[in-house]
Amino acid sequence: MKFATYLNQKFKPRLGLIINDAVIDVQNEAYKHNLMLPSDMLSFLDEWERNIELMNELLGKIEMSDEYHTEKPIKFLSPIPNPPSCRDGYAFRQHVEAARRNRGLEMIPEFDQYPIFYFTNHNSISGEGEIEVEIDHLDKLDFELEWAVLIGKRGKNINSNEADKFIAGFTIMNDFSARTLQMEEMKLNLGPAKGKDFATSLGPWLVTPDELESRIIKTEFGNKYQLEMKARHNGIEVSFGNTSDMNWTFAEIIERASYGVELLPGDVIGSGTVGTGCYLELNGTRARLAKERGENYQPVWLQDGDIIELEIENLGILKNKIKWNGSNHSILNKKKN
């Protein structure tokens, strides 16, 4: 199944189901068949297993009647606009290794010992459309090509060989990053914080695990998946990778994230950036190669008005436009008087 949260023609957020590229209102359609289903994703996830059973029943009734009402969304929001939390992992070795090599650093051995993640701002989650930013965010503004899982049931101290059962579905994730802010604050060995907390986009919809069964690569420590990943900047492809390149599975990240902590329905966990999946890595690689040739390289970053599209096979296309809010208020290099 494919679920979406969308704005309907009355500008109200609603939980939708994607059928044959059309959107149906889950609650309204269920009501017609004497079934009770919620109108928002978080409530749906709170009773995920029960609600999935009801959805299967609803789909059976729809298929028998071959009649259902379709909606015309104004826009797709994040599949879950208000997650209880949002963690982002660091699972692609190629990205980590290239970024460190471009800074003249050896690969950190701890990467292969345990999966790590950081918490980002769950109140700054958006879907498709405009991403409004401050002036400081435009100082080396970057995208990150990722995908993410939504947790479908509560769990604590989850073992990796059971963790895939806790995944409600998958979606595309763009972890927008203001690199100058990020590098400034991380000199203090804390963060990332202000370089990351202003915008993360998810979408366009949530794809349940059964939709990806043919793409599973089974491992001893949870499932990997074979899905192509692409990023386009103003229509030009700048990044290409595959979800199968993850060196840590989502199951392994869930195992670590749940250690001593209860994961909740609706929690978001990102994969981290795929190799070549951001300008921080791409610019560093291109600058290093240009230097070896005795050439100059002009780095590329996202600018006001730019469009960034992330596409993952079977998960759709997540499209955002950068919009400067017009304010010149800055916090960069602020000094205490």
C-alpha positions as CSV (number, residue, x, y, z in Angstrom):
1,M,0.0,0.0,0.0
2,K,1.0,3.6,-0.5
3,F,-0.3,6.2,2.0
4,A,0.0,9.9,1.8
5,T,-0.9,12.9,3.9
6,Y,-2.3,15.6,1.6
7,L,-4.1,19.0,1.7
8,N,-7.6,18.6,0.3
9,Q,-9.6,21.2,-1.5
10,K,-10.7,22.7,1.8
11,F,-7.0,23.0,2.8
12,K,-7.4,20.3,5.5
13,P,-4.7,17.7,6.0
14,R,-6.1,14.2,5.3
15,L,-4.8,10.6,5.3
16,G,-4.9,9.3,1.7
17,L,-4.4,6.0,0.0
18,I,-2.8,5.9,-3.5
19,I,-4.6,3.6,-5.9
20,N,-3.7,3.6,-9.6
21,D,-2.0,7.0,-9.2
22,A,-5.2,8.5,-7.7
23,V,-5.8,9.5,-4.1
24,I,-8.7,8.4,-1.9
25,D,-9.6,9.8,1.5
26,V,-9.1,6.8,3.8
27,Q,-11.5,7.8,6.5
28,N,-14.3,8.9,4.2
29,E,-14.0,5.8,2.0
30,A,-13.9,3.5,5.0
31,Y,-17.1,5.1,6.4
32,K,-19.0,4.2,3.2
33,H,-18.3,0.6,4.0
34,N,-19.0,0.8,7.7
35,L,-15.4,0.7,8.7
36,M,-13.8,3.0,11.2
37,L,-10.4,4.4,10.2
38,P,-8.6,7.6,11.3
39,S,-8.0,10.7,9.2
40,D,-4.3,11.2,10.1
41,M,-1.2,9.1,9.8
42,L,-0.1,9.3,13.5
43,S,-3.5,8.0,14.7
44,F,-3.3,5.3,12.0
45,L,0.2,4.2,13.2
46,D,-0.9,4.1,16.9
47,E,-2.9,1.0,16.0
48,W,-1.0,0.0,12.9
49,E,-1.6,-3.8,12.8
50,R,-5.4,-3.4,13.4
51,N,-5.7,-0.6,10.9
52,I,-3.8,-2.5,8.2
53,E,-6.2,-5.3,8.6
54,L,-9.1,-2.9,8.2
55,M,-7.4,-1.4,5.1
56,N,-7.1,-4.8,3.5
57,E,-10.8,-5.3,4.2
58,L,-11.5,-1.9,2.7
59,L,-9.4,-2.7,-0.4
60,G,-11.4,-5.9,-0.9
61,K,-14.7,-4.1,-0.8
62,I,-13.3,-1.4,-3.2
63,E,-12.1,-4.1,-5.7
64,M,-15.5,-5.9,-5.5
65,S,-17.5,-2.7,-6.3
66,D,-14.8,-1.1,-8.4
67,E,-16.1,2.2,-7.2
68,Y,-14.3,4.8,-5.1
69,H,-14.1,8.6,-4.9
70,T,-10.8,10.2,-5.8
71,E,-9.4,13.4,-4.4
72,K,-7.5,16.3,-6.0
73,P,-4.8,17.1,-3.5
74,I,-3.6,20.7,-3.4
75,K,-0.2,19.3,-2.3
76,F,1.4,16.3,-0.6
77,L,2.6,17.0,2.9
78,S,5.0,14.8,4.7
79,P,3.5,11.3,5.1
80,I,3.6,12.1,8.8
81,P,3.6,15.8,9.3
82,N,4.1,15.6,13.1
83,P,6.3,12.7,14.0
84,P,7.1,12.1,17.7
85,S,10.8,12.2,16.8
86,C,13.2,12.2,13.9
87,R,16.6,10.4,13.9
88,D,19.0,10.4,11.0
89,G,21.6,7.7,10.5
90,Y,25.0,7.4,8.9
91,A,24.7,4.1,7.0
92,F,26.5,4.6,3.6
93,R,30.2,4.0,3.9
94,Q,31.0,5.5,0.5
95,H,29.6,8.9,1.5
96,V,31.5,8.9,4.8
97,E,34.8,7.7,3.3
98,A,34.7,10.2,0.4
99,A,33.8,13.1,2.6
100,R,36.7,12.3,5.0
101,R,39.1,11.7,2.1
102,N,38.3,15.1,0.7
103,R,39.3,16.6,4.0
104,G,42.5,14.7,4.1
105,L,41.3,12.3,6.8
106,E,41.6,8.5,7.0
107,M,38.4,6.5,7.2
108,I,37.3,6.3,10.9
109,P,37.4,2.6,12.0
110,E,34.4,3.1,14.4
111,F,32.1,3.4,11.4
112,D,32.3,-0.4,10.9
113,Q,31.8,-1.1,14.6
114,Y,28.3,0.4,15.3
115,P,25.7,2.4,13.5
116,I,25.2,6.0,14.7
117,F,22.5,8.6,14.3
118,Y,21.6,12.1,15.5
119,F,18.3,13.7,16.5
120,T,17.0,16.4,14.1
121,N,14.1,18.7,14.6
122,H,10.8,16.8,14.3
123,N,8.9,20.1,14.3
124,S,10.6,21.2,11.0
125,I,9.3,18.3,8.9
126,S,7.7,19.2,5.5
127,G,6.6,17.5,2.3
128,E,6.8,18.7,-1.3
129,G,6.8,22.4,-2.2
130,E,8.6,25.4,-0.9
131,I,11.3,25.3,1.7
132,E,11.6,28.7,3.3
133,V,15.0,29.6,4.6
134,E,16.9,32.4,6.4
135,I,19.9,34.2,4.9
136,D,22.4,32.1,6.9
137,H,20.9,28.9,5.5
138,L,21.8,30.1,2.0
139,D,25.5,30.1,2.9
140,K,26.4,26.7,1.4
141,L,22.9,25.3,1.4
142,D,23.0,21.6,0.6
143,F,20.6,18.7,-0.1
144,E,21.0,15.1,1.1
145,L,19.7,12.2,-0.8
146,E,18.3,9.7,1.7
147,W,15.4,7.4,2.5
148,A,13.7,6.8,5.8
149,V,11.5,4.4,7.7
150,L,8.5,5.1,9.9
151,I,8.1,3.0,13.0
152,G,4.8,1.2,13.2
153,K,4.7,-0.2,16.8
154,R,6.2,0.4,20.2
155,G,9.4,-1.4,21.0
156,K,12.4,-1.3,23.3
157,N,15.7,-3.2,23.1
158,I,14.7,-4.5,19.7
159,N,17.0,-7.2,18.2
160,S,18.1,-6.6,14.6
161,N,16.6,-10.0,13.5
162,E,13.2,-8.8,14.7
163,A,13.5,-5.1,13.8
164,D,12.1,-5.2,10.3
165,K,8.7,-6.1,11.8
166,F,8.6,-2.7,13.5
167,I,8.8,-0.8,10.1
168,A,5.5,0.5,8.9
169,G,6.9,1.8,5.6
170,F,9.5,3.7,3.7
171,T,9.7,7.2,2.2
172,I,12.2,9.6,0.6
173,M,14.1,12.0,2.9
174,N,15.9,15.2,2.1
175,D,18.0,16.3,5.1
176,F,18.6,20.0,4.1
177,S,21.9,21.2,5.5
178,A,23.4,24.7,6.0
179,R,27.0,23.8,5.8
180,T,28.6,27.0,7.0
181,L,26.4,27.0,10.1
182,Q,27.1,23.3,10.6
183,M,30.9,23.6,10.3
184,E,30.9,26.6,12.6
185,E,29.1,25.0,15.5
186,M,30.7,21.5,15.1
187,K,34.1,23.0,15.9
188,L,32.9,22.8,19.5
189,N,32.4,19.0,19.0
190,L,28.6,19.3,19.5
191,G,25.9,19.1,17.0
192,P,24.8,19.2,14.3
193,A,22.2,21.6,15.4
194,K,21.4,25.0,13.7
195,G,23.0,23.7,10.5
196,K,20.3,21.0,10.3
197,D,17.2,21.9,12.4
198,F,15.5,24.2,10.0
199,A,14.2,21.8,7.3
200,T,13.8,18.1,6.6
201,S,11.4,17.0,3.8
202,L,9.7,13.6,3.6
203,G,7.5,12.2,0.9
204,P,5.7,12.1,-1.4
205,W,4.1,9.1,0.3
206,L,4.7,6.1,2.6
207,V,5.3,2.7,0.9
208,T,4.6,-0.4,3.0
209,P,7.2,-3.2,3.2
210,D,5.0,-5.6,1.2
211,E,5.3,-3.3,-1.9
212,L,9.1,-3.8,-1.9
213,E,9.3,-7.6,-1.3
214,S,10.7,-8.3,-4.7
215,R,13.6,-5.8,-4.0
216,I,14.7,-7.4,-0.6
217,I,18.2,-8.6,-0.1
218,K,18.1,-10.7,3.1
219,T,21.1,-10.4,5.5
220,E,21.9,-11.9,8.9
221,F,21.1,-8.5,10.4
222,G,17.9,-7.4,8.6
223,N,16.7,-6.6,5.1
224,K,18.5,-4.5,2.5
225,Y,16.7,-3.3,-0.6
226,Q,17.7,-2.8,-4.2
227,L,16.3,0.6,-5.3
228,E,17.9,3.2,-7.5
229,M,18.4,6.7,-6.0
230,K,18.7,9.9,-7.9
231,A,18.9,13.7,-7.3
232,R,18.3,16.4,-9.8
233,H,19.2,20.1,-9.3
234,N,17.2,22.4,-11.6
235,G,16.5,19.4,-13.8
236,I,20.1,18.2,-14.1
237,E,21.0,14.9,-12.5
238,V,23.8,15.4,-9.9
239,S,23.6,12.3,-7.8
240,F,23.1,8.6,-8.4
241,G,23.2,5.6,-6.0
242,N,21.3,2.6,-4.6
243,T,19.7,1.8,-1.3
244,S,21.5,-1.5,-1.4
245,D,24.8,0.4,-0.8
246,M,23.8,0.8,2.9
247,N,26.5,-0.7,5.1
248,W,24.2,-0.8,8.1
249,T,20.6,-2.0,7.6
250,F,17.6,-0.1,9.0
251,A,17.2,-3.1,11.4
252,E,20.7,-2.6,12.8
253,I,20.0,1.2,13.3
254,I,16.7,0.4,15.0
255,E,18.5,-2.1,17.3
256,R,20.9,0.6,18.4
257,A,18.2,3.4,18.6
258,S,15.9,1.3,20.7
259,Y,18.6,0.3,23.2
260,G,17.2,1.3,26.6
261,V,14.7,3.6,24.9
262,E,11.2,2.9,23.7
263,L,10.6,3.7,20.0
264,L,7.1,5.0,19.3
265,P,4.7,4.7,16.4
266,G,5.5,7.5,13.9
267,D,9.1,7.9,14.8
268,V,11.2,8.6,11.7
269,I,14.6,7.1,11.2
270,G,16.7,8.2,8.2
271,S,19.4,6.3,6.4
272,G,22.0,9.0,6.1
273,T,23.3,10.2,2.8
274,V,24.0,7.9,-0.1
275,G,27.4,8.1,-1.8
276,T,27.5,11.2,-4.1
277,G,24.2,12.3,-2.4
278,C,25.1,15.8,-1.4
279,Y,27.2,18.8,-2.5
280,L,29.5,18.6,0.5
281,E,30.8,15.4,-0.9
282,L,30.5,16.2,-4.6
283,N,32.2,19.6,-4.2
284,G,35.0,18.1,-2.2
285,T,35.7,15.3,-4.7
286,R,35.5,17.7,-7.7
287,A,37.8,20.2,-6.0
288,R,40.4,17.6,-5.1
289,L,40.4,16.2,-8.7
290,A,40.7,19.7,-10.2
291,K,43.6,20.5,-7.9
292,E,45.4,17.4,-9.0
293,R,45.0,18.6,-12.6
294,G,46.1,22.1,-11.7
295,E,42.6,23.5,-12.3
296,N,40.2,25.6,-10.3
297,Y,36.8,24.4,-9.3
298,Q,33.8,26.6,-8.4
299,P,31.7,24.8,-5.8
300,V,27.9,24.4,-6.3
301,W,25.2,25.0,-3.7
302,L,21.5,25.4,-3.6
303,Q,20.3,29.0,-4.2
304,D,17.1,31.0,-3.7
305,G,14.6,29.8,-6.3
306,D,16.4,26.5,-7.1
307,I,14.5,23.2,-7.4
308,I,15.8,20.0,-6.0
309,E,14.2,16.6,-6.8
310,L,15.0,13.4,-5.1
311,E,13.8,10.2,-6.8
312,I,13.9,6.7,-5.4
313,E,12.6,3.7,-7.4
314,N,9.2,2.6,-6.2
315,L,9.0,5.5,-3.7
316,G,8.3,8.3,-6.1
317,I,9.7,11.8,-6.5
318,L,10.1,14.4,-3.7
319,K,10.3,17.9,-5.2
320,N,11.2,21.1,-3.3
321,K,11.9,24.7,-4.1
322,I,14.2,26.9,-2.1
323,K,12.7,30.2,-1.0
324,W,14.6,32.9,0.9
325,N,12.2,34.6,3.3
326,G,13.7,38.1,2.6
327,S,15.2,38.7,6.0
328,N,18.9,39.6,6.4
329,H,19.0,38.6,10.1
330,S,22.2,36.6,10.7
331,I,23.6,34.6,13.6
332,L,26.9,33.5,11.9
333,N,30.1,34.4,13.8
334,K,28.1,36.2,16.5
335,K,30.5,37.3,19.3
336,K,29.6,37.9,22.9
337,N,30.1,41.6,23.8
